């Protein structure tokens, strides 16, 4: 039995699906044509904005306008001229590739938000890291994890779920969510509650102790996770 923090009430029984994003390798590569690199960045920015708008519209129609505000917040960051100008200045000023400029600027802002005492601002740090990775994925041609396509009865097990990953969840297929990180007020926890999916967060070391396809019970009300439960436990929780 694993103990974590209750993030979304309810009981979910299903099979573990380990969700891990492909590791991006970001290096400081110098570019000969800074203007061309800015166009490359702008192209990635446009694609990310379009994908985020689609997520916001989808959440608004499936869940509600209030939940869609989380992705609207991402759109505000992506359309913020202060942020985009700073990334462009890093490209031209240092003659570096877009991925590295995004890494530098977005990490600086994320760290700044994370250091603030206000919980809402600390959530902005998660949002900033989320859009940073999504921009870099577009630039590197890396497909994000498609959580929408999970089979029925899936229990998502992940280090952390970003707001954009959670926004793509189909509640009909996801029985529960378990993460190593996060808290009750994280955007992914808020979305899990809106989607009425049992969720337990801040479960230390769960990834290394659960195999893909293992049977799991998620008790979101008590903040408890059972891996490979006994027949008695299954009968008890099913009842």
C-alpha positions as CSV (number, residue, x, y, z in Angstrom):
1,X,0.0,0.0,0.0
2,X,1.2,3.5,-0.9
3,X,0.2,6.7,0.9
4,X,-0.1,10.0,-0.8
5,X,-2.2,13.2,-0.8
6,X,-5.9,13.0,-1.7
7,X,-6.3,15.2,-4.8
8,X,-9.7,14.0,-6.2
9,X,-12.2,11.8,-4.2
10,X,-13.6,8.5,-5.3
11,X,-12.3,5.0,-6.0
12,X,-10.8,3.8,-9.2
13,X,-9.9,0.2,-10.1
14,X,-7.9,-0.5,-13.3
15,X,-4.5,-1.3,-14.9
16,X,-1.4,0.8,-14.5
17,X,-0.3,2.8,-17.6
18,X,3.1,4.3,-17.0
19,X,3.2,7.8,-18.6
20,X,6.6,9.2,-19.2
21,X,7.4,12.1,-21.6
22,X,10.4,11.6,-23.9
23,X,13.4,13.3,-22.4
24,X,14.4,16.4,-24.4
25,X,18.1,17.2,-24.8
26,X,18.6,21.0,-25.0
27,X,22.0,22.2,-25.8
28,X,23.4,25.6,-26.5
29,X,23.8,25.5,-30.3
30,X,25.0,28.7,-32.1
31,X,23.1,29.7,-35.2
32,X,24.5,31.6,-38.2
33,X,21.2,33.1,-39.3
34,X,19.5,34.6,-36.2
35,X,16.7,36.1,-38.3
36,X,15.9,32.7,-39.8
37,X,16.0,31.2,-36.3
38,X,13.4,33.8,-35.1
39,X,11.1,32.7,-37.9
40,X,11.6,29.1,-36.7
41,X,10.6,30.1,-33.2
42,X,7.6,32.1,-34.4
43,X,6.4,29.0,-36.4
44,X,6.6,26.8,-33.3
45,X,4.9,29.5,-31.2
46,X,2.0,29.6,-33.7
47,X,1.5,25.9,-33.6
48,X,1.6,25.8,-29.8
49,X,-0.9,28.6,-29.6
50,X,-3.3,26.8,-32.0
51,X,-3.0,23.5,-30.1
52,X,-3.6,25.3,-26.8
53,X,-6.6,27.1,-28.1
54,X,-8.0,23.7,-29.2
55,X,-7.4,22.3,-25.7
56,X,-9.2,25.3,-24.1
57,X,-12.2,25.0,-26.5
58,X,-12.4,21.3,-25.9
59,X,-12.3,21.7,-22.1
60,X,-14.9,24.4,-22.2
61,X,-17.3,22.2,-24.1
62,X,-16.6,18.9,-22.3
63,X,-16.1,20.2,-18.7
64,X,-16.8,23.9,-18.3
65,X,-15.6,27.4,-18.9
66,X,-14.0,27.6,-15.4
67,X,-11.7,24.6,-16.1
68,X,-10.9,26.0,-19.5
69,X,-9.4,29.0,-17.8
70,X,-6.3,26.9,-16.9
71,X,-5.5,26.6,-20.6
72,X,-6.6,30.2,-21.2
73,X,-3.8,31.1,-18.8
74,X,-1.3,29.2,-21.0
75,X,-2.6,31.2,-24.0
76,X,-2.0,34.4,-22.1
77,X,1.6,33.4,-21.4
78,X,2.2,32.3,-25.0
79,X,0.8,35.6,-26.3
80,X,2.7,37.8,-23.8
81,X,5.0,40.1,-25.8
82,X,7.3,40.5,-22.8
83,X,8.1,36.7,-22.9
84,X,8.3,36.3,-26.6
85,X,10.4,39.4,-27.1
86,X,12.8,38.2,-24.5
87,X,13.2,34.8,-26.2
88,X,13.7,36.6,-29.6
89,X,16.3,38.9,-27.9
90,X,18.1,35.9,-26.5
91,X,18.3,34.3,-30.0
92,X,19.6,37.5,-31.7
93,X,21.8,38.7,-28.8
94,X,23.6,35.4,-28.2
95,X,23.1,33.8,-31.7
96,X,21.6,30.7,-30.0
97,X,19.0,28.2,-31.2
98,X,15.4,28.7,-30.2
99,X,15.3,25.6,-27.9
100,X,18.1,27.0,-25.8
101,X,16.7,30.6,-25.7
102,X,13.3,29.2,-24.6
103,X,15.0,27.0,-21.9
104,X,16.9,30.0,-20.5
105,X,14.0,32.6,-20.5
106,X,11.2,30.2,-19.5
107,X,13.2,28.7,-16.7
108,X,14.1,32.1,-15.4
109,X,10.4,33.1,-15.2
110,X,9.3,29.7,-13.8
111,X,11.9,30.0,-11.0
112,X,10.7,33.6,-10.3
113,X,7.1,32.4,-10.0
114,X,8.0,29.4,-7.9
115,X,9.9,31.7,-5.4
116,X,6.8,33.8,-4.7
117,X,4.7,33.2,-1.6
118,X,1.4,33.3,-3.4
119,X,0.0,29.9,-4.3
120,X,-1.5,31.1,-7.5
121,X,1.8,32.5,-8.7
122,X,3.5,29.2,-7.8
123,X,1.0,27.5,-10.2
124,X,2.2,29.9,-12.9
125,X,5.6,28.2,-12.5
126,X,4.1,24.9,-13.5
127,X,2.3,26.5,-16.4
128,X,5.5,28.2,-17.6
129,X,7.5,24.8,-17.5
130,X,4.6,23.2,-19.4
131,X,4.6,25.7,-22.3
132,X,8.4,25.6,-22.3
133,X,8.4,21.8,-23.0
134,X,5.6,22.1,-25.5
135,X,7.4,24.7,-27.5
136,X,10.6,22.7,-27.5
137,X,8.7,19.5,-28.5
138,X,7.3,21.3,-31.6
139,X,10.8,22.6,-32.5
140,X,12.4,19.1,-32.1
141,X,9.5,17.3,-33.8
142,X,8.8,15.2,-30.6
143,X,5.2,14.1,-30.3
144,X,3.7,14.8,-26.8
145,X,2.2,11.8,-24.9
146,X,-1.3,11.2,-26.2
147,X,-3.3,10.5,-23.0
148,X,-6.6,10.8,-24.9
149,X,-5.9,7.4,-26.6
150,X,-5.5,5.3,-23.5
151,X,-7.6,2.1,-23.2
152,X,-10.6,1.8,-20.9
153,X,-9.8,1.1,-17.3
154,X,-6.4,2.8,-17.3
155,X,-4.8,4.1,-14.1
156,X,-2.3,6.8,-15.1
157,X,1.0,6.5,-13.2
158,X,3.4,9.4,-13.8
159,X,6.1,11.6,-12.1
160,X,3.8,14.5,-12.6
161,X,0.9,15.4,-14.9
162,X,1.2,18.8,-16.6
163,X,-2.0,20.8,-17.1
164,X,-1.8,20.2,-20.9
165,X,-1.6,16.4,-20.4
166,X,-4.5,16.4,-17.9
167,X,-6.6,18.5,-20.3
168,X,-6.4,15.7,-22.9
169,X,-7.8,13.0,-20.6
170,X,-10.9,11.1,-21.6
171,X,-12.6,10.4,-18.3
172,X,-14.5,7.4,-19.8
173,X,-11.1,5.6,-20.2
174,X,-9.2,6.7,-17.1
175,X,-10.1,5.0,-13.8
176,X,-7.6,6.9,-11.7
177,X,-4.5,9.1,-11.5
178,X,-1.4,8.5,-9.4
179,X,1.6,10.9,-9.4
180,X,4.9,11.2,-7.5
181,X,4.7,15.0,-7.4
182,X,2.0,17.7,-7.2
183,X,-0.5,18.8,-4.6
184,X,-4.2,19.4,-4.0
185,X,-4.1,22.9,-5.5
186,X,-2.1,22.0,-8.6
187,X,-3.9,22.6,-11.9
188,X,-3.8,18.9,-12.8
189,X,-5.5,18.1,-9.4
190,X,-8.1,20.8,-10.1
191,X,-8.8,19.2,-13.6
192,X,-8.9,15.7,-12.1
193,X,-11.7,16.8,-9.7
194,X,-13.6,18.6,-12.5
195,X,-13.3,15.4,-14.6
196,X,-14.4,13.4,-11.5
197,X,-11.4,11.0,-11.8
198,X,-10.0,9.7,-8.4
199,X,-6.5,11.0,-7.9
200,X,-3.7,10.6,-5.4
201,X,-0.6,12.8,-5.7
202,X,2.7,13.1,-4.0
203,X,3.3,9.3,-3.7
204,X,7.1,8.9,-3.3
205,X,8.8,6.5,-5.6
206,X,5.6,5.0,-7.1
207,X,7.1,4.9,-10.6
208,X,9.9,2.5,-9.6
209,X,7.6,0.1,-7.8
210,X,4.7,-0.4,-10.2
211,X,4.9,-2.2,-13.5
212,X,3.0,-1.3,-16.7
213,X,-0.3,-3.3,-16.7
214,X,-0.3,-4.1,-13.0
215,X,-3.7,-4.1,-11.3
216,X,-4.2,-1.0,-9.2
217,X,-6.8,0.5,-6.8
218,X,-6.8,4.3,-6.3
219,X,-8.6,5.5,-3.3
220,X,-8.7,9.3,-3.9
221,X,-10.8,9.9,-0.8
222,X,-8.2,8.5,1.6
223,X,-5.1,9.2,-0.4
224,X,-4.2,5.5,-0.7
225,X,-3.0,3.4,-3.6
226,X,-2.9,-0.4,-3.8
227,X,-0.7,-2.1,-6.4
228,X,-1.4,-5.8,-7.2
229,X,-4.3,-5.9,-4.7
230,X,-5.6,-9.2,-3.2
231,X,-8.9,-10.7,-4.2
232,X,-10.3,-9.6,-0.8
233,X,-9.1,-6.0,-1.3
234,X,-10.6,-5.9,-4.8
235,X,-14.0,-7.3,-3.5
236,X,-14.0,-4.8,-0.7
237,X,-13.2,-1.7,-2.9
238,X,-15.6,-2.9,-5.7
239,X,-18.4,-3.2,-3.1
